[in-house]
Amino acid sequence: MFINPHKVLLTAATCVLFSFSSAFAQAPAPNAAGDVDIQRGVEYANHDGTSLKGDLYQPKAPGKYPAIIAVHGGGWQGGSPVAYRYWGPYLAKQGIVVFAISYRLTRPGQKTYPQAVQDVRAAIQFVRGRGEAIKVDGERIGLQGGSAGGHLVSLTALAGEEAPFANAYPNDPFASVSARVKAVVSFYGVYDLQQQWNHDVLHRPLDNISEKFLGATPMDNRKLYFEASPMSYVLKSKNTTSFYLINGTEDDVVDRSQSDNFLLALKQAGFFARRIVVQGIGHYFESDPIEEAFSKSGEAAGPVVRFLKERL
């Protein structure tokens, strides 16, 4: 095997430089995975006594990279950052830092709106606030989410700087930092909470996820359903954020018409918006192994990377 002596010298010099810088700033030792550094359980905020943490995936090479905050699905009541155990390393190898986060989940009798949105917002501020310390270019930040996570990233991108989402936690370490993002990737997201409530009345009457999340029915508070729906904020004045939508043809959890209607609204308002419709698949495929043969998540991976590199 040929060893490049110049590369060896450069590596040695880098190690010396790192040893000096380590004396000034100690960071948690990351776990290595190929060309990716992984730090698990990184706290980004503490809201009302709840420690909010995420898994950080970074390219090993030094640099200043674009970043994605990844938000898992689970009907606003389940799931965890482990949903991005494949996307995290995959995107990091493509030169994109990924911060896969937890957020407050709905519990019996306890809604989490607007708190879940406020948590996602705080994660953006954390990543931008830490900046170069975690290899992030603060001007190139986006969001990715699936299902309920698709709802949260879309709503945060479109309305995160407005009430009731903004300024809820002024004591956050990066509370004064902007939570704006340049791009959103959403897998089978919920964009209209009223439409999802109607769907669940028929298809899952004992587990109406929208009603649990909001803590009321539409008949109790229609304004709340409007306020919590990303569709309500698709305006020309907000069209600087780019969107990439992905859904399957056989989704029985979130109607594909949610993506149809949201894409139409985005285009009408002048957003840069693209979409993939994956044939013969239902819900949940975002969390499948990307590099596995015939993976539907893998089918979307290449186009998603191209979108992010173009729009971040």
C-alpha positions in Angstrom: 0.0 0.0 0.0 1.4 3.4 -1.0 1.7 6.0 1.9 1.8 9.6 0.9 4.6 11.2 3.1 3.1 14.7 2.6 -0.2 13.4 4.0 1.6 11.8 7.0 3.4 15.1 7.7 0.1 17.0 7.5 -1.6 14.5 9.8 1.3 14.9 12.4 1.1 18.7 12.2 -2.7 18.5 12.7 -2.2 16.3 15.8 0.3 18.8 17.3 -2.1 21.7 16.7 -5.0 19.8 18.2 -2.9 19.0 21.3 -2.4 22.7 21.9 -6.0 23.6 21.3 -7.2 20.8 23.7 -5.5 22.6 26.6 -8.0 25.5 26.1 -11.2 23.6 25.4 -12.1 20.1 26.4 -15.1 18.5 24.6 -16.8 15.1 25.2 -14.9 12.3 23.4 -17.0 11.3 20.4 -17.7 7.8 19.2 -16.2 7.1 15.8 -18.1 5.5 12.9 -16.0 5.3 9.8 -15.5 8.9 8.6 -18.1 10.2 11.1 -17.8 11.4 14.7 -20.9 10.7 16.8 -21.7 12.3 20.1 -24.8 11.0 21.8 -27.0 12.6 24.4 -25.8 16.2 23.8 -28.1 18.5 25.8 -29.4 21.5 23.8 -31.9 23.0 26.3 -33.8 22.4 29.5 -37.4 23.3 29.3 -39.6 23.2 32.3 -37.4 20.7 34.0 -37.0 18.4 30.9 -33.5 17.9 29.6 -33.7 18.0 25.8 -30.9 16.0 24.1 -29.8 15.0 20.7 -27.3 12.9 18.8 -24.7 14.8 16.9 -23.2 13.4 13.7 -20.2 15.3 12.2 -17.8 14.7 9.4 -14.4 13.7 10.8 -12.5 16.1 8.7 -12.1 19.6 10.1 -14.2 22.2 8.4 -17.3 24.4 8.5 -20.3 22.4 7.2 -24.0 22.9 6.5 -26.2 21.3 9.2 -29.6 19.6 9.5 -31.6 19.3 12.7 -33.5 16.0 12.4 -36.8 15.5 14.1 -38.3 12.0 14.5 -41.9 11.0 14.1 -44.2 8.9 16.2 -47.5 10.7 16.3 -46.1 13.4 18.7 -46.2 10.7 21.4 -43.4 8.3 20.6 -40.1 7.9 18.9 -36.5 9.0 19.6 -33.4 10.3 17.9 -32.4 6.7 17.1 -34.7 7.1 14.1 -31.8 8.8 12.4 -29.1 6.2 13.1 -28.9 5.7 9.3 -29.5 9.2 8.0 -27.1 10.7 10.5 -23.9 8.9 9.4 -25.1 9.0 5.8 -25.5 12.8 5.6 -22.3 13.3 7.7 -20.3 11.4 5.1 -21.8 13.7 2.5 -20.4 16.7 4.4 -23.6 17.7 6.3 -23.6 17.8 10.2 -26.8 16.2 11.6 -28.3 16.9 15.0 -31.0 14.3 15.7 -33.1 15.6 18.6 -35.6 14.5 21.2 -38.5 16.8 22.1 -41.3 16.7 24.6 -43.8 14.0 23.8 -47.6 13.9 24.4 -48.6 11.8 27.4 -52.1 10.7 28.5 -54.0 13.9 29.5 -51.0 16.1 28.7 -50.7 17.9 25.4 -47.4 19.2 24.0 -48.5 22.0 21.7 -46.9 24.5 21.3 -44.0 23.1 23.5 -42.8 20.6 20.9 -42.4 23.4 18.3 -40.6 25.5 20.9 -38.2 22.6 21.5 -37.3 22.3 17.8 -36.8 26.0 17.6 -34.4 25.8 20.6 -32.4 23.1 18.8 -31.9 25.3 15.8 -30.7 28.1 18.0 -28.3 25.7 19.8 -26.7 24.5 16.5 -26.4 28.0 15.1 -25.1 29.3 18.5 -22.5 26.7 18.8 -21.4 27.2 15.2 -17.8 26.4 14.4 -17.4 24.6 17.8 -19.4 21.8 16.2 -18.2 22.4 12.7 -21.4 24.2 11.6 -21.8 27.1 9.2 -24.5 29.1 10.9 -25.7 30.5 7.6 -26.5 27.1 6.2 -29.0 25.3 8.5 -32.0 23.2 7.5 -34.5 20.7 9.0 -35.5 17.2 8.3 -38.4 15.3 9.8 -40.9 12.5 9.2 -44.6 12.3 9.9 -45.1 14.2 13.2 -41.5 15.3 12.7 -42.4 16.5 9.2 -45.2 18.6 10.8 -42.8 20.1 13.4 -40.0 21.0 11.0 -42.5 22.5 8.5 -44.3 24.5 11.2 -41.0 25.7 12.8 -39.6 26.8 9.5 -42.7 28.7 8.5 -43.8 30.1 11.8 -41.0 29.6 14.4 -40.3 33.3 14.7 -43.9 34.1 15.6 -46.1 33.7 18.7 -46.8 31.3 20.3 -43.5 29.7 19.4 -40.9 32.5 19.7 -39.4 33.8 22.9 -41.0 31.2 25.2 -37.7 30.3 26.9 -35.7 33.6 27.3 -33.2 31.8 29.6 -32.1 29.3 27.0 -28.3 29.7 26.3 -29.0 30.8 22.8 -32.4 32.4 23.2 -31.4 35.5 21.2 -30.1 33.6 18.2 -32.2 33.3 15.0 -34.2 30.1 14.5 -34.6 30.7 10.7 -33.7 27.9 8.3 -32.9 27.7 4.6 -34.4 24.3 3.7 -36.7 21.6 4.9 -36.9 17.9 4.0 -40.2 16.4 5.1 -41.2 12.7 4.8 -45.0 12.2 4.8 -45.6 15.2 7.0 -48.9 16.3 8.6 -49.5 19.8 7.2 -53.2 20.3 8.0 -54.2 19.2 11.5 -58.0 19.4 10.8 -57.5 17.0 7.9 -55.5 14.6 10.1 -58.2 14.7 12.8 -60.8 13.8 10.2 -58.6 10.9 9.0 -58.1 9.6 12.5 -61.8 9.7 13.4 -62.3 7.1 10.6 -59.1 5.1 10.7 -57.8 5.3 14.3 -60.8 6.5 16.5 -59.1 5.3 19.7 -55.9 7.1 19.0 -56.6 10.5 17.4 -53.1 11.9 17.5 -54.0 15.5 16.5 -56.5 15.7 19.3 -54.0 14.4 21.8 -51.3 16.7 20.6 -53.5 19.8 20.7 -55.6 18.9 23.7 -58.9 19.7 22.1 -61.2 18.7 19.2 -61.8 21.0 16.3 -65.3 21.5 17.6 -63.8 22.8 20.8 -61.2 25.1 19.1 -61.0 25.4 15.3 -58.6 28.3 15.6 -56.1 26.1 17.4 -56.1 23.6 14.5 -55.5 26.4 12.1 -52.7 27.9 14.2 -51.0 24.5 14.5 -51.1 23.7 10.8 -48.0 24.5 8.6 -50.5 25.0 5.7 -51.7 28.2 7.4 -48.3 29.9 7.0 -47.6 29.2 3.4 -47.3 32.8 2.3 -45.3 34.7 -0.3 -43.6 36.7 2.4 -42.1 33.4 3.8 -40.9 31.8 0.5 -37.2 32.1 1.1 -37.2 28.6 2.7 -37.0 25.7 0.2 -39.0 22.4 0.7 -38.5 18.9 -0.4 -41.5 16.6 0.2 -41.4 12.8 0.2 -44.3 10.4 0.6 -45.3 6.9 -0.4 -48.3 5.9 -2.6 -49.7 3.5 0.0 -49.6 5.6 3.1 -52.6 4.8 5.4 -51.4 6.9 8.4 -51.1 10.3 6.7 -53.1 10.8 3.5 -50.9 11.5 0.5 -53.3 14.3 -0.2 -51.6 16.2 2.7 -48.5 16.4 0.6 -50.5 17.1 -2.6 -52.2 20.1 -1.1 -49.1 21.4 0.7 -47.0 21.2 -2.4 -49.6 23.1 -4.4 -49.8 25.8 -1.8 -46.0 26.1 -1.7 -45.8 26.5 -5.5 -48.7 29.0 -5.5 -46.8 31.1 -3.0 -43.6 31.0 -5.0 -41.5 28.7 -2.8 -38.8 26.5 -4.2 -40.5 23.1 -3.7 -39.7 19.6 -5.0 -41.3 16.2 -4.3 -40.6 12.5 -4.6 -43.5 10.0 -4.6 -42.2 6.6 -3.7 -44.2 3.8 -5.4 -45.6 0.9 -3.5 -44.7 2.0 0.1 -46.6 3.2 3.1 -45.5 5.1 6.2 -42.3 4.9 8.3 -39.8 4.1 5.6 -37.6 7.1 6.4 -36.0 5.1 9.3 -35.1 2.1 7.2 -31.4 1.4 6.4 -30.4 3.6 3.5 -27.8 1.4 1.8 -29.8 -1.8 2.1 -30.8 -3.4 -1.2 -34.3 -2.1 -2.4 -34.5 0.4 0.4 -37.2 3.0 -0.1 -35.3 5.3 2.2 -32.3 4.8 0.0 -34.3 5.6 -3.1 -34.8 9.1 -1.7 -31.3 9.5 -0.3 -29.5 10.7 -3.5 -32.1 13.3 -4.4 -32.3 14.6 -0.8 -28.5 15.1 -0.7 -28.6 17.0 -4.0 -31.4 19.2 -2.7 -29.6 20.0 0.5 -26.3 20.7 -1.2 -28.0 23.0 -3.6 -30.3 24.8 -1.2 -28.2 25.1 2.0 
